[in-house]
Amino acid sequence: MGMSQSYGAPANKKEMRELIAAAVDMGITFFDTAEVYGTPDDPHDNERLVGAALAPYRDKVVLATKFGIHFDMRLLKEGKSPIVPDARPAVIRASVDASLQRLGTDHIDLFYQHRVDPKIPAEEVAGVMAELIKEGKILHWGISEASEEDIRRAYAVCPLTAVQNRYSMMARTHERIFPVLEELGIGFVAFSPFANGVLTGAYDRTSAFAEGDMRARMPQFSAAAMAENAELLALLRTLAEEKEATSGQIALAWMLCKKPYIVPIPGTRKRARLTENAGAADILLSTGEVAAIDAELDGMPMSAVFGEIRMKKQGGVRKIT
């Protein structure tokens, strides 16, 4: 996503194709995009970029894309989210055909519903997925930002392969669905594993962002938030020193070593960061070390973080805030 939107102007296409090729050479095999990753001038920019970059390696990689939302920026003026879910069967079928064309492939390995559509029953969406699998247009399907109810209802019609939700040391709400994932044998794909970059340790209270970079509006990057997260960032630095790693590598290794079915999808535009991220796979944290980190995170002050519904204990009852 970050190559095409949300982090300032889209990156240089040639450089990004080379970066994606470098990722394949490093042994990275899973690539995630969506039909809506783009700009107002080119709303499908990222699928074309990823498709072209992966064309020489198509039989060596797993390619994932998403359907089911569009943006209505007029809603922002009303103080509402611009994301509009639309999972009508006809829309899904139009989306898969268009994505196949833009990606330059005859099948999509993993096709996600980008957001749950409250107007369309989960069972109806799952029925369309079963048809697309039978037709060979997709091999597997999943849901992004799904609850346990969404998962169970959809799975009963057509088994899910993966659920993709926001997850990081600062956003752990979705750990509550891990039991159902384990019960049904579903993988968990963690997006924003660095909390949009905070956990890399590369930013501080003086950091500024380019025009069009969404981090300028995210609560975790404010000066007050950086002060509030000082203990968390110090923990990451300490662990990094012990493991001869970087803070970002520890943030990834923590989830890679927590559950065998968790797959983080960090994004970058830089070769150095790509190499660093790939190196996280070589860092081993024991079950005890992961549990100790979790215990520290549980009792640690943290700022609000973009996209997270924080659960707080109050009078013995957990409240959504």
N, C-alpha and C positions, 0 to 999 in steps of 0.2 A: 504494500500500500504506500509506504513512505517514499518509494521511488517516483510515484505519480501524483501524490496529493498529501495535504495536511502538514507537511514539514517545509513549507515555503514553496517556491516554484519547482515544477517537475525537474528531475535530474536529467543530465545528458544521456540520451538514449544509447549511444555507442558505449559509453562508460558503464552503464547499467547492464547492457548485454554482456560485456566482458566480466563484470562482477558476478553475474549469475553463472557464467561459464566457469569462473574460478571456484564458485561454490560447489559445482558438480565435481570438479577436479579434486576438491578437498574431501569428497565423500558424502556431501550433503545430498540427500535424495528426495526430500519432501519440500514442495514449493506451493505457497498459498497465495491466491489472488481472489478477485471478485469482479463481477460485471460492472460494479459502480465505482471502482477505484480509478478516478480520473479527475478531470477538470471540467468546468462549465463548457469550455470549447471542445473538449474531447473526453466525454464522460466514461469511455471504455478504454482509456489509454493503457492501463496496466495489463489487461488481458493480451492485447496485441504485443506489448513489450515482452511479457513473459513467454508467450507462445513462440515468438521469433527467437528469443534467446535459448529456449529449450529444444527447439526443433532438431538440432543435431544429436540430442541426448534423450529423445522422447522415450525410448524403450528402457532407459536406465533410471527414470525418476517417477515419482508419484506426484501427479498434478491435481491440485484442488482449486475449485472456484465456487462461487456462491450466487444464489438467486434470491429474489423475494423482497427487495426493497428498492425504492427510488427516493430521490431527495426533492423536497419542495421548500426552497429557501425562503419563500414568503412566510412560512410558519415562524421563522426566527423573529420576524417583526412583531409577532404576537406572543413572543416569549415561550414558544413551544419547540420541541425537537423537530428538526427538518426531515427526520427519517420516517418514511411512510412505508409500512409493510404492505405487500401485495402478493399473496400466494394462491391466486386463482389458478386452476389447472391450465387454462389457456395461456396465462402469463408465464407459468413455469415452462411450458413447452416452447414458447417463443424464446425464452431465455436460454434454454439448453441449446437450441439450434444456433442462436447467435453466438453463444460462448464457444461452441465447437468451431465455428467459422473463424472467430477472432483468434482462438488459440491454435488454429491450424492442426487440429487433431481429429480423429474419428471417434474418440471416447474420452470422457472425463473420469479420472480415477476416483475422485471423491467430490461429490456435489452437495454443498451445504445449503440449507435454508438459512439465509443470512440473519433474519429475525423472525420470531414467531408472529404470525398474523392472527390477531384475536378474532377476526371475522371468518377465518377458514379453519375448520376442525383439523386437528393434527392427523386424524385418520384419513382425511381426504388428501392431504399432502403426501402422506406415506403411500397411499394408493397410486398416486402419480409416479412416485419414485420406483415402486415395484414395476410399473409398466416400462419406465425408462431403462431399468436394469434388464428387463426381459428383451427390450429392443437393442440392447448393447450400447446405448448412448452414454450410460454411466455404469461404473462398476460397483460403487458403494455410495452411501449417502450419510449425511449427518445434519445436525442442527447447531447453530451458533446462538449463544445466550439462551440456553434452554433450562427449564426447571425439571424437577423429578417427574411431575405430572406430564409435562410435554414429552419427556423421554419415554415414559411407560406407554402413553397412548399411541405414540408413533411406532414404537417398537413392536407393539402387538399386531400391527398390520404389515410392516416391513422392517426387519431388524436394522438398527442403526450401527454404523461402524465407528463413528466418532461424534463427540460433542466438543464444540469449540467455545470456550468462555474466557473472560478476562481472569487472569490469575497471576499473582506475584506475591512476594513477601508482604506487600502492602495491601493486597486485595485477595483475601482468602475465603470470602463468603462461600464460594462454590465448592469448598471442601465437603460441604454437607451433602453433595450428590455423589461423592466417591463411592459410598456403599452400593448404590444402585448401578453405577458403572461396573463395579466388580461383580455384582450379581449377574448382570446381563452380558458381560464381556465386551464392553464398549470402551474405546480409547478416549483420552482427554487431551485436547489440543489447547495449549495455554497461549492466548494472545496477550500482548503487552506484558511480557514477563519481567521487564525492567521498570514497570510503572511509568512507561513512556520515557525512560532514560534516567530517572532519578537514581535508581539502584546501581547504575554504573559508576557513580561517584564522580562523574564528569561535570556536574553542575553545582553551583552554590548560590547564595543569596544575591550575587551580583550578575548572574547569568541573564543575558538578553537574547531574544529570539527574532528571527527575520520576519518580515511581513508575510502573513499567510501561514505562519507556523502555529498550529493549534496549541502548542505547549504554553504560549504566552497567556492563555486563558485558563490553564489547568491549575487547580488549587495547590497541588503538591510542589509547584515551582515558585510560589510566592516566597518572599524573604522570611515571613513568619513561619511558613511551613518548613523551610529549610532548617530553621532553628529548632522547630519541633521534632524534626527527623534526625537530629544530630546523633542521638544514641543508636539509631538504626544504622546510619552510615558508618559510625565508629565500629559497630559489630561487624559489618561487612569488611571493613579495612583490616580488622584483627584476624578474621578468618582467612582473608586473602593472604596475609603475611604468613600465617601458619601453613597454608597449602601452596605457597609460592605461586599464587594466582592473582587475578584482579577481582575487584568487587563484583563486576558484571559476571565473571565466570562463576563466582560463588552463588550468585542469585540464580543462575541457570542450573548449576550442579545440585543445588538444594532440591529443586523439583525433579530433576532427572533421577536422583537417587532416592527420592521419596516413594515413588510408585513406578513400576515398570511400564505402565500404560500412559504416562504423561509425556507429551511431546511439546516442548516450547517452540514458538516460532518468532524469534527475534528478528527484527528488520534492521537494515543498515544501507547506507549508500557508500560506505568506505571499506576499502580492502583490509585495512588494519583491524577494523572492528569485526569484519567477517572472520578473519583468522582467529581473533580473540574469542569470538563466540563459539567457533568450532572446537577450540581447545577445551571448552568446558566439559566436553564428553570424556576427557581423560582424567577429570578430577573425581575422586571417589570419596564420598561421605558415608560413613557407616550408619546403620539404623539408629544407633545411639546418638551419633552426632546430629542427625536430622531431627530427632526428637528433642535434643537439647536446644537446637536453634528454634524449633517451634515454641518451646517453653519460654524462651527469651522474647520471642515475637509476641506471645500472648500477653505478657506483662509490660510491654514497652509502649511509651507514648508515640503516636504517629499522627500525622496530619490527615486531613481528608485527601482522597486521591480520586482523580477523574474516573467516573464510571462505576465506582464501588458503592454498594449499599452496606454500610458498616453496621454490624450487630454489636450492641453493647449490653452488658449485664446491668440490670437495675432492679434492686429488691429481689434478686434471685430469678428474675425473668429477663429473657433476652428481648430487646426492643429493636426494631428497625428504625434507623435514624437517617 
